[in-house]
Amino acid sequence: MSDHHTYKKIEIVGSSRNSVDEAIRNAIAEASKTLENVEWFEVGEIRGHVQDGQVAHFQVTVKIGFRLKNS
């Protein structure tokens, strides 16, 4: 094992009809399907879609950090 870790981060947008929290969790769950060693995230932007005076969708821009293999 290495004495240091090297990471890469990507930026994606998660969405949910229910909450910001669920939008974040959806983004991480989807990213984890194709990325290995997902270890952290940070939220950049929160926005949403309004329909008929009600929040219809939450969208959250999430940066996801993952450790590079063998790092």
Secondary structure, 3 states (H helix, E strand, C coil): CCCCCCEEEEEEEEEECCCHHHHHHHHHHHHHHHCCCEEEEEEEEEEEEEECCEEEEEEEEEEEEEECCCC
